[in-house]
Amino acid sequence: MRKPMIAGNWKMNKNRDEALQFIYNVNQEVPGKEFVDTVIASQDPVLRDLVKRQGDNLRIAAQNMHEKTEGAFTGETSAELLENLGVAYVIIGHSERRAYYNESDASVNKKLHQAFRYGLTPILCVGESLETREAGETDMFVKGQIKEALKGLGSEQVKELVIAYEPIWAIGTGKTASADQANETIGVIRESVSALYDASVSDMTRILYGGSVKPANIDELIAKEDIDGALVGGASLDPKSFLTLVEAAAPKK
């Protein structure tokens, strides 16, 4: 039984005061970590502030990191620093990083190795464009992303990482893949992991859906057998909305 996860990706939103107020608002309301993993990914400058104030049932993620340990990489953040700050998770390969900052499958793979080197749990993002889906090439595309991203990783590492399927055409557009569409492609991702490793590995690997997830559609998504939670953008900015999502993912008593 895979533990569900709701990960909120704030992207470039919230100043320090707003971020801290959000944490204060949700800390005591988040379901127990034995039921669901609850994660917030913020901008780098407030990571330490949030880690210091996270409750027992909340963990903090970075939105990106560099593949190298140190060096002349102005504006970048190292995995070593994130680990030192107490950050637990890091998002790697988000579609916006791939689109705006030319991140490749090769660099994503290097970042995954680096994250594990420093004890960070990666949230690996994969997903297709509208053109790819309309051409009927979604399955082949995401299989290729998975194969390249996981190169050189051991089975125990793959069991620990989190994969987020985020169709690019459904991110920030208000469009959402239907629950059946999302579950179908996530099933393909799970089959890809099984083919690269074995069924015992894919059975333990958590795969989230990301793409205009909100309180109105979370129940239908989370009910699907292969969907283990959600990577959430806009709906994670409001404490009430975010808690609704987390509570929906927690097993019902």
ChimeraX commands (.cxc) that place a marker at each C-alpha (Angstrom):
marker #1 position 0.00,0.00,0.00 radius 0.5
marker #1 position 1.58,3.27,-1.15 radius 0.5
marker #1 position 1.14,6.23,1.17 radius 0.5
marker #1 position -0.59,9.12,-0.65 radius 0.5
marker #1 position 1.11,12.49,-1.04 radius 0.5
marker #1 position -0.06,16.02,-1.71 radius 0.5
marker #1 position 2.77,18.35,-2.70 radius 0.5
marker #1 position 2.06,22.06,-3.11 radius 0.5
marker #1 position 4.31,23.89,-5.55 radius 0.5
marker #1 position 4.07,27.61,-4.81 radius 0.5
marker #1 position 6.31,28.49,-7.77 radius 0.5
marker #1 position 7.30,32.20,-7.63 radius 0.5
marker #1 position 4.56,33.22,-5.21 radius 0.5
marker #1 position 4.34,34.38,-1.58 radius 0.5
marker #1 position 6.69,36.69,0.30 radius 0.5
marker #1 position 8.18,35.65,3.64 radius 0.5
marker #1 position 5.28,36.91,5.76 radius 0.5
marker #1 position 2.70,35.24,3.53 radius 0.5
marker #1 position 4.62,31.97,3.53 radius 0.5
marker #1 position 4.94,31.90,7.31 radius 0.5
marker #1 position 1.27,32.75,7.81 radius 0.5
marker #1 position 0.33,29.85,5.55 radius 0.5
marker #1 position 2.44,27.45,7.62 radius 0.5
marker #1 position 0.90,28.71,10.86 radius 0.5
marker #1 position -2.57,28.23,9.37 radius 0.5
marker #1 position -2.09,24.62,8.24 radius 0.5
marker #1 position 0.38,23.15,10.76 radius 0.5
marker #1 position -2.23,21.99,13.25 radius 0.5
marker #1 position -4.76,20.93,10.63 radius 0.5
marker #1 position -2.68,18.66,8.41 radius 0.5
marker #1 position -3.55,14.94,8.79 radius 0.5
marker #1 position -0.97,12.71,10.43 radius 0.5
marker #1 position 2.09,11.76,8.39 radius 0.5
marker #1 position 1.23,8.12,8.96 radius 0.5
marker #1 position -1.77,8.68,6.67 radius 0.5
marker #1 position -0.52,11.11,4.02 radius 0.5
marker #1 position 2.73,12.93,3.19 radius 0.5
marker #1 position 2.13,16.67,2.99 radius 0.5
marker #1 position 4.76,18.80,1.25 radius 0.5
marker #1 position 5.17,22.48,0.40 radius 0.5
marker #1 position 7.73,23.67,-2.17 radius 0.5
marker #1 position 8.67,27.33,-1.77 radius 0.5
marker #1 position 11.14,29.82,-3.17 radius 0.5
marker #1 position 14.67,29.26,-1.86 radius 0.5
marker #1 position 15.07,32.34,0.37 radius 0.5
marker #1 position 12.32,31.22,2.77 radius 0.5
marker #1 position 13.17,27.51,2.89 radius 0.5
marker #1 position 14.98,27.71,6.22 radius 0.5
marker #1 position 12.20,29.80,7.78 radius 0.5
marker #1 position 9.63,27.22,6.75 radius 0.5
marker #1 position 11.72,24.22,7.85 radius 0.5
marker #1 position 12.10,25.77,11.30 radius 0.5
marker #1 position 8.34,26.20,11.60 radius 0.5
marker #1 position 7.07,23.04,9.94 radius 0.5
marker #1 position 4.94,20.85,12.16 radius 0.5
marker #1 position 5.39,17.12,12.65 radius 0.5
marker #1 position 3.13,16.35,9.69 radius 0.5
marker #1 position 4.48,18.84,7.15 radius 0.5
marker #1 position 7.70,18.77,5.13 radius 0.5
marker #1 position 9.37,21.39,2.95 radius 0.5
marker #1 position 10.68,21.00,-0.60 radius 0.5
marker #1 position 12.88,23.05,-2.90 radius 0.5
marker #1 position 11.64,23.74,-6.41 radius 0.5
marker #1 position 14.99,23.07,-8.08 radius 0.5
marker #1 position 18.69,22.41,-7.41 radius 0.5
marker #1 position 21.94,22.23,-9.36 radius 0.5
marker #1 position 23.51,18.99,-10.48 radius 0.5
marker #1 position 26.98,19.95,-9.18 radius 0.5
marker #1 position 28.09,20.03,-5.56 radius 0.5
marker #1 position 29.70,23.48,-5.76 radius 0.5
marker #1 position 31.28,25.88,-8.21 radius 0.5
marker #1 position 30.85,29.01,-10.30 radius 0.5
marker #1 position 27.12,28.67,-10.94 radius 0.5
marker #1 position 25.69,32.08,-10.12 radius 0.5
marker #1 position 22.10,32.01,-8.95 radius 0.5
marker #1 position 21.96,28.24,-8.40 radius 0.5
marker #1 position 21.41,26.22,-5.21 radius 0.5
marker #1 position 23.29,23.07,-4.24 radius 0.5
marker #1 position 21.85,19.85,-2.86 radius 0.5
marker #1 position 24.37,20.11,-0.03 radius 0.5
marker #1 position 22.91,23.44,1.07 radius 0.5
marker #1 position 19.35,22.15,0.84 radius 0.5
marker #1 position 20.29,19.16,3.01 radius 0.5
marker #1 position 22.03,21.49,5.47 radius 0.5
marker #1 position 18.88,23.62,5.71 radius 0.5
marker #1 position 16.77,20.58,6.58 radius 0.5
marker #1 position 14.84,20.45,3.31 radius 0.5
marker #1 position 13.33,16.99,2.74 radius 0.5
marker #1 position 12.23,17.01,-0.92 radius 0.5
marker #1 position 13.25,18.66,-4.18 radius 0.5
marker #1 position 11.24,18.99,-7.41 radius 0.5
marker #1 position 13.31,17.98,-10.42 radius 0.5
marker #1 position 12.50,18.42,-14.09 radius 0.5
marker #1 position 9.32,20.48,-13.75 radius 0.5
marker #1 position 7.93,21.32,-17.18 radius 0.5
marker #1 position 8.53,25.03,-16.58 radius 0.5
marker #1 position 12.21,24.34,-15.88 radius 0.5
marker #1 position 12.40,22.24,-19.04 radius 0.5
marker #1 position 10.60,24.87,-21.15 radius 0.5
marker #1 position 12.09,28.12,-19.82 radius 0.5
marker #1 position 15.56,27.01,-18.71 radius 0.5
marker #1 position 16.34,24.30,-21.25 radius 0.5
marker #1 position 16.60,21.45,-18.74 radius 0.5
marker #1 position 17.16,18.16,-20.54 radius 0.5
marker #1 position 16.57,14.54,-19.61 radius 0.5
marker #1 position 20.34,14.25,-19.14 radius 0.5
marker #1 position 20.51,17.11,-16.63 radius 0.5
marker #1 position 17.43,15.75,-14.84 radius 0.5
marker #1 position 19.23,12.42,-14.46 radius 0.5
marker #1 position 22.30,14.11,-12.99 radius 0.5
marker #1 position 20.14,16.04,-10.55 radius 0.5
marker #1 position 18.39,12.86,-9.39 radius 0.5
marker #1 position 21.73,11.25,-8.59 radius 0.5
marker #1 position 22.87,14.38,-6.77 radius 0.5
marker #1 position 19.66,14.60,-4.73 radius 0.5
marker #1 position 20.07,11.04,-3.50 radius 0.5
marker #1 position 23.73,11.70,-2.73 radius 0.5
marker #1 position 22.60,14.27,-0.17 radius 0.5
marker #1 position 19.60,12.43,1.24 radius 0.5
marker #1 position 16.94,14.48,-0.54 radius 0.5
marker #1 position 13.83,12.78,-1.91 radius 0.5
marker #1 position 13.31,13.85,-5.53 radius 0.5
marker #1 position 9.91,14.57,-7.05 radius 0.5
marker #1 position 10.60,13.80,-10.71 radius 0.5
marker #1 position 8.27,15.51,-13.18 radius 0.5
marker #1 position 7.42,14.09,-16.60 radius 0.5
marker #1 position 4.70,14.91,-19.09 radius 0.5
marker #1 position 3.81,15.67,-22.68 radius 0.5
marker #1 position 2.78,18.71,-24.69 radius 0.5
marker #1 position -0.63,19.06,-26.34 radius 0.5
marker #1 position 1.00,18.43,-29.73 radius 0.5
marker #1 position 2.49,15.17,-28.49 radius 0.5
marker #1 position -0.83,13.99,-27.08 radius 0.5
marker #1 position -2.78,14.91,-30.22 radius 0.5
marker #1 position -0.20,13.01,-32.29 radius 0.5
marker #1 position -0.88,9.91,-30.20 radius 0.5
marker #1 position 2.70,9.82,-28.93 radius 0.5
marker #1 position 2.11,10.36,-25.19 radius 0.5
marker #1 position 3.04,6.84,-24.10 radius 0.5
marker #1 position 6.26,6.74,-26.12 radius 0.5
marker #1 position 7.23,10.23,-24.93 radius 0.5
marker #1 position 6.81,9.63,-21.19 radius 0.5
marker #1 position 8.47,6.21,-21.44 radius 0.5
marker #1 position 11.49,7.94,-22.97 radius 0.5
marker #1 position 11.56,10.54,-20.20 radius 0.5
marker #1 position 11.43,7.85,-17.53 radius 0.5
marker #1 position 14.14,5.74,-19.15 radius 0.5
marker #1 position 16.54,8.67,-19.47 radius 0.5
marker #1 position 15.80,10.12,-16.03 radius 0.5
marker #1 position 16.35,6.87,-14.13 radius 0.5
marker #1 position 19.62,5.85,-15.78 radius 0.5
marker #1 position 22.06,4.51,-13.21 radius 0.5
marker #1 position 19.66,4.64,-10.27 radius 0.5
marker #1 position 19.35,1.56,-8.08 radius 0.5
marker #1 position 16.05,-0.13,-7.35 radius 0.5
marker #1 position 16.02,1.06,-3.73 radius 0.5
marker #1 position 16.43,4.66,-4.89 radius 0.5
marker #1 position 13.59,4.32,-7.39 radius 0.5
marker #1 position 11.32,2.93,-4.67 radius 0.5
marker #1 position 11.94,6.11,-2.66 radius 0.5
marker #1 position 11.60,8.75,-5.35 radius 0.5
marker #1 position 8.27,10.29,-6.27 radius 0.5
marker #1 position 7.20,10.70,-9.89 radius 0.5
marker #1 position 4.73,13.40,-10.91 radius 0.5
marker #1 position 2.91,13.09,-14.22 radius 0.5
marker #1 position 2.09,16.61,-15.32 radius 0.5
marker #1 position 0.73,17.00,-18.86 radius 0.5
marker #1 position 2.10,20.34,-19.97 radius 0.5
marker #1 position -1.18,21.29,-21.64 radius 0.5
marker #1 position -2.96,21.08,-18.25 radius 0.5
marker #1 position -0.59,23.18,-16.15 radius 0.5
marker #1 position -1.96,26.59,-15.24 radius 0.5
marker #1 position -4.43,26.45,-18.12 radius 0.5
marker #1 position -7.51,25.42,-16.21 radius 0.5
marker #1 position -7.62,22.29,-18.35 radius 0.5
marker #1 position -7.33,18.97,-16.56 radius 0.5
marker #1 position -6.69,15.53,-17.90 radius 0.5
marker #1 position -9.70,13.41,-17.06 radius 0.5
marker #1 position -9.20,10.99,-14.19 radius 0.5
marker #1 position -9.20,8.15,-16.71 radius 0.5
marker #1 position -6.60,9.89,-18.92 radius 0.5
marker #1 position -4.38,10.62,-15.94 radius 0.5
marker #1 position -4.65,7.10,-14.57 radius 0.5
marker #1 position -3.98,5.58,-17.97 radius 0.5
marker #1 position -0.74,7.50,-18.50 radius 0.5
marker #1 position 0.36,6.97,-14.91 radius 0.5
marker #1 position -0.22,3.27,-15.54 radius 0.5
marker #1 position 2.15,3.54,-18.52 radius 0.5
marker #1 position 4.74,5.20,-16.27 radius 0.5
marker #1 position 4.38,2.43,-13.72 radius 0.5
marker #1 position 4.80,-0.18,-16.45 radius 0.5
marker #1 position 7.94,1.64,-17.62 radius 0.5
marker #1 position 9.44,1.47,-14.13 radius 0.5
marker #1 position 8.54,-2.21,-13.95 radius 0.5
marker #1 position 10.23,-2.89,-17.29 radius 0.5
marker #1 position 13.41,-1.10,-16.17 radius 0.5
marker #1 position 13.49,-2.76,-12.75 radius 0.5
marker #1 position 10.68,-5.13,-11.78 radius 0.5
marker #1 position 7.09,-5.12,-10.57 radius 0.5
marker #1 position 8.10,-4.97,-6.91 radius 0.5
marker #1 position 9.83,-1.64,-7.57 radius 0.5
marker #1 position 7.01,-0.10,-9.59 radius 0.5
marker #1 position 4.47,-1.26,-7.01 radius 0.5
marker #1 position 6.28,0.81,-4.36 radius 0.5
marker #1 position 7.00,3.91,-6.47 radius 0.5
marker #1 position 4.55,6.71,-5.79 radius 0.5
marker #1 position 3.21,8.52,-8.84 radius 0.5
marker #1 position 1.29,11.77,-8.51 radius 0.5
marker #1 position -0.85,13.68,-10.98 radius 0.5
marker #1 position -0.22,17.38,-11.58 radius 0.5
marker #1 position -2.17,19.75,-13.80 radius 0.5
marker #1 position -4.89,22.12,-12.57 radius 0.5
marker #1 position -5.68,19.91,-9.56 radius 0.5
marker #1 position -8.26,21.55,-7.29 radius 0.5
marker #1 position -10.80,20.60,-4.61 radius 0.5
marker #1 position -13.47,20.02,-7.29 radius 0.5
marker #1 position -11.55,17.18,-8.99 radius 0.5
marker #1 position -9.26,15.70,-6.32 radius 0.5
marker #1 position -11.69,13.00,-5.18 radius 0.5
marker #1 position -12.10,11.58,-8.67 radius 0.5
marker #1 position -8.35,11.63,-9.30 radius 0.5
marker #1 position -7.30,10.11,-6.00 radius 0.5
marker #1 position -9.84,7.30,-6.37 radius 0.5
marker #1 position -7.92,5.86,-9.33 radius 0.5
marker #1 position -5.76,2.87,-8.45 radius 0.5
marker #1 position -2.49,4.14,-9.95 radius 0.5
marker #1 position -2.74,7.77,-8.76 radius 0.5
marker #1 position -1.05,8.24,-5.39 radius 0.5
marker #1 position -1.73,11.93,-4.88 radius 0.5
marker #1 position -1.10,15.25,-6.57 radius 0.5
marker #1 position 1.49,17.89,-7.33 radius 0.5
marker #1 position -0.56,21.05,-6.97 radius 0.5
marker #1 position 0.08,24.58,-8.21 radius 0.5
marker #1 position -2.48,27.36,-7.79 radius 0.5
marker #1 position -4.76,25.43,-5.44 radius 0.5
marker #1 position -1.89,25.09,-2.95 radius 0.5
marker #1 position -1.62,28.85,-2.39 radius 0.5
marker #1 position -4.74,29.06,-0.23 radius 0.5
marker #1 position -4.58,27.23,3.13 radius 0.5
marker #1 position -8.21,26.13,3.07 radius 0.5
marker #1 position -7.97,24.81,-0.49 radius 0.5
marker #1 position -4.70,23.03,0.24 radius 0.5
marker #1 position -6.07,21.36,3.38 radius 0.5
marker #1 position -9.10,20.16,1.42 radius 0.5
marker #1 position -6.76,18.42,-1.01 radius 0.5
marker #1 position -4.67,16.83,1.74 radius 0.5
marker #1 position -7.73,15.61,3.62 radius 0.5
marker #1 position -9.13,14.12,0.41 radius 0.5
marker #1 position -5.92,12.13,-0.09 radius 0.5
marker #1 position -5.80,10.78,3.46 radius 0.5
marker #1 position -7.37,7.32,3.84 radius 0.5
marker #1 position -10.92,7.52,5.11 radius 0.5
marker #1 position -11.42,6.19,8.62 radius 0.5
marker link #1:1,2 radius 0.2
marker link #1:2,3 radius 0.2
marker link #1:3,4 radius 0.2
marker link #1:4,5 radius 0.2
marker link #1:5,6 radius 0.2
marker link #1:6,7 radius 0.2
marker link #1:7,8 radius 0.2
marker link #1:8,9 radius 0.2
marker link #1:9,10 radius 0.2
marker link #1:10,11 radius 0.2
marker link #1:11,12 radius 0.2
marker link #1:12,13 radius 0.2
marker link #1:13,14 radius 0.2
marker link #1:14,15 radius 0.2
marker link #1:15,16 radius 0.2
marker link #1:16,17 radius 0.2
marker link #1:17,18 radius 0.2
marker link #1:18,19 radius 0.2
marker link #1:19,20 radius 0.2
marker link #1:20,21 radius 0.2
marker link #1:21,22 radius 0.2
marker link #1:22,23 radius 0.2
marker link #1:23,24 radius 0.2
marker link #1:24,25 radius 0.2
marker link #1:25,26 radius 0.2
marker link #1:26,27 radius 0.2
marker link #1:27,28 radius 0.2
marker link #1:28,29 radius 0.2
marker link #1:29,30 radius 0.2
marker link #1:30,31 radius 0.2
marker link #1:31,32 radius 0.2
marker link #1:32,33 radius 0.2
marker link #1:33,34 radius 0.2
marker link #1:34,35 radius 0.2
marker link #1:35,36 radius 0.2
marker link #1:36,37 radius 0.2
marker link #1:37,38 radius 0.2
marker link #1:38,39 radius 0.2
marker link #1:39,40 radius 0.2
marker link #1:40,41 radius 0.2
marker link #1:41,42 radius 0.2
marker link #1:42,43 radius 0.2
marker link #1:43,44 radius 0.2
marker link #1:44,45 radius 0.2
marker link #1:45,46 radius 0.2
marker link #1:46,47 radius 0.2
marker link #1:47,48 radius 0.2
marker link #1:48,49 radius 0.2
marker link #1:49,50 radius 0.2
marker link #1:50,51 radius 0.2
marker link #1:51,52 radius 0.2
marker link #1:52,53 radius 0.2
marker link #1:53,54 radius 0.2
marker link #1:54,55 radius 0.2
marker link #1:55,56 radius 0.2
marker link #1:56,57 radius 0.2
marker link #1:57,58 radius 0.2
marker link #1:58,59 radius 0.2
marker link #1:59,60 radius 0.2
marker link #1:60,61 radius 0.2
marker link #1:61,62 radius 0.2
marker link #1:62,63 radius 0.2
marker link #1:63,64 radius 0.2
marker link #1:64,65 radius 0.2
marker link #1:65,66 radius 0.2
marker link #1:66,67 radius 0.2
marker link #1:67,68 radius 0.2
marker link #1:68,69 radius 0.2
marker link #1:69,70 radius 0.2
marker link #1:70,71 radius 0.2
marker link #1:71,72 radius 0.2
marker link #1:72,73 radius 0.2
marker link #1:73,74 radius 0.2
marker link #1:74,75 radius 0.2
marker link #1:75,76 radius 0.2
marker link #1:76,77 radius 0.2
marker link #1:77,78 radius 0.2
marker link #1:78,79 radius 0.2
marker link #1:79,80 radius 0.2
marker link #1:80,81 radius 0.2
marker link #1:81,82 radius 0.2
marker link #1:82,83 radius 0.2
marker link #1:83,84 radius 0.2
marker link #1:84,85 radius 0.2
marker link #1:85,86 radius 0.2
marker link #1:86,87 radius 0.2
marker link #1:87,88 radius 0.2
marker link #1:88,89 radius 0.2
marker link #1:89,90 radius 0.2
marker link #1:90,91 radius 0.2
marker link #1:91,92 radius 0.2
marker link #1:92,93 radius 0.2
marker link #1:93,94 radius 0.2
marker link #1:94,95 radius 0.2
marker link #1:95,96 radius 0.2
marker link #1:96,97 radius 0.2
marker link #1:97,98 radius 0.2
marker link #1:98,99 radius 0.2
marker link #1:99,100 radius 0.2
marker link #1:100,101 radius 0.2
marker link #1:101,102 radius 0.2
marker link #1:102,103 radius 0.2
marker link #1:103,104 radius 0.2
marker link #1:104,105 radius 0.2
marker link #1:105,106 radius 0.2
marker link #1:106,107 radius 0.2
marker link #1:107,108 radius 0.2
marker link #1:108,109 radius 0.2
marker link #1:109,110 radius 0.2
marker link #1:110,111 radius 0.2
marker link #1:111,112 radius 0.2
marker link #1:112,113 radius 0.2
marker link #1:113,114 radius 0.2
marker link #1:114,115 radius 0.2
marker link #1:115,116 radius 0.2
marker link #1:116,117 radius 0.2
marker link #1:117,118 radius 0.2
marker link #1:118,119 radius 0.2
marker link #1:119,120 radius 0.2
marker link #1:120,121 radius 0.2
marker link #1:121,122 radius 0.2
marker link #1:122,123 radius 0.2
marker link #1:123,124 radius 0.2
marker link #1:124,125 radius 0.2
marker link #1:125,126 radius 0.2
marker link #1:126,127 radius 0.2
marker link #1:127,128 radius 0.2
marker link #1:128,129 radius 0.2
marker link #1:129,130 radius 0.2
marker link #1:130,131 radius 0.2
marker link #1:131,132 radius 0.2
marker link #1:132,133 radius 0.2
marker link #1:133,134 radius 0.2
marker link #1:134,135 radius 0.2
marker link #1:135,136 radius 0.2
marker link #1:136,137 radius 0.2
marker link #1:137,138 radius 0.2
marker link #1:138,139 radius 0.2
marker link #1:139,140 radius 0.2
marker link #1:140,141 radius 0.2
marker link #1:141,142 radius 0.2
marker link #1:142,143 radius 0.2
marker link #1:143,144 radius 0.2
marker link #1:144,145 radius 0.2
marker link #1:145,146 radius 0.2
marker link #1:146,147 radius 0.2
marker link #1:147,148 radius 0.2
marker link #1:148,149 radius 0.2
marker link #1:149,150 radius 0.2
marker link #1:150,151 radius 0.2
marker link #1:151,152 radius 0.2
marker link #1:152,153 radius 0.2
marker link #1:153,154 radius 0.2
marker link #1:154,155 radius 0.2
marker link #1:155,156 radius 0.2
marker link #1:156,157 radius 0.2
marker link #1:157,158 radius 0.2
marker link #1:158,159 radius 0.2
marker link #1:159,160 radius 0.2
marker link #1:160,161 radius 0.2
marker link #1:161,162 radius 0.2
marker link #1:162,163 radius 0.2
marker link #1:163,164 radius 0.2
marker link #1:164,165 radius 0.2
marker link #1:165,166 radius 0.2
marker link #1:166,167 radius 0.2
marker link #1:167,168 radius 0.2
marker link #1:168,169 radius 0.2
marker link #1:169,170 radius 0.2
marker link #1:170,171 radius 0.2
marker link #1:171,172 radius 0.2
marker link #1:172,173 radius 0.2
marker link #1:173,174 radius 0.2
marker link #1:174,175 radius 0.2
marker link #1:175,176 radius 0.2
marker link #1:176,177 radius 0.2
marker link #1:177,178 radius 0.2
marker link #1:178,179 radius 0.2
marker link #1:179,180 radius 0.2
marker link #1:180,181 radius 0.2
marker link #1:181,182 radius 0.2
marker link #1:182,183 radius 0.2
marker link #1:183,184 radius 0.2
marker link #1:184,185 radius 0.2
marker link #1:185,186 radius 0.2
marker link #1:186,187 radius 0.2
marker link #1:187,188 radius 0.2
marker link #1:188,189 radius 0.2
marker link #1:189,190 radius 0.2
marker link #1:190,191 radius 0.2
marker link #1:191,192 radius 0.2
marker link #1:192,193 radius 0.2
marker link #1:193,194 radius 0.2
marker link #1:194,195 radius 0.2
marker link #1:195,196 radius 0.2
marker link #1:196,197 radius 0.2
marker link #1:197,198 radius 0.2
marker link #1:198,199 radius 0.2
marker link #1:199,200 radius 0.2
marker link #1:200,201 radius 0.2
marker link #1:201,202 radius 0.2
marker link #1:202,203 radius 0.2
marker link #1:203,204 radius 0.2
marker link #1:204,205 radius 0.2
marker link #1:205,206 radius 0.2
marker link #1:206,207 radius 0.2
marker link #1:207,208 radius 0.2
marker link #1:208,209 radius 0.2
marker link #1:209,210 radius 0.2
marker link #1:210,211 radius 0.2
marker link #1:211,212 radius 0.2
marker link #1:212,213 radius 0.2
marker link #1:213,214 radius 0.2
marker link #1:214,215 radius 0.2
marker link #1:215,216 radius 0.2
marker link #1:216,217 radius 0.2
marker link #1:217,218 radius 0.2
marker link #1:218,219 radius 0.2
marker link #1:219,220 radius 0.2
marker link #1:220,221 radius 0.2
marker link #1:221,222 radius 0.2
marker link #1:222,223 radius 0.2
marker link #1:223,224 radius 0.2
marker link #1:224,225 radius 0.2
marker link #1:225,226 radius 0.2
marker link #1:226,227 radius 0.2
marker link #1:227,228 radius 0.2
marker link #1:228,229 radius 0.2
marker link #1:229,230 radius 0.2
marker link #1:230,231 radius 0.2
marker link #1:231,232 radius 0.2
marker link #1:232,233 radius 0.2
marker link #1:233,234 radius 0.2
marker link #1:234,235 radius 0.2
marker link #1:235,236 radius 0.2
marker link #1:236,237 radius 0.2
marker link #1:237,238 radius 0.2
marker link #1:238,239 radius 0.2
marker link #1:239,240 radius 0.2
marker link #1:240,241 radius 0.2
marker link #1:241,242 radius 0.2
marker link #1:242,243 radius 0.2
marker link #1:243,244 radius 0.2
marker link #1:244,245 radius 0.2
marker link #1:245,246 radius 0.2
marker link #1:246,247 radius 0.2
marker link #1:247,248 radius 0.2
marker link #1:248,249 radius 0.2
marker link #1:249,250 radius 0.2
marker link #1:250,251 radius 0.2
marker link #1:251,252 radius 0.2
marker link #1:252,253 radius 0.2
view
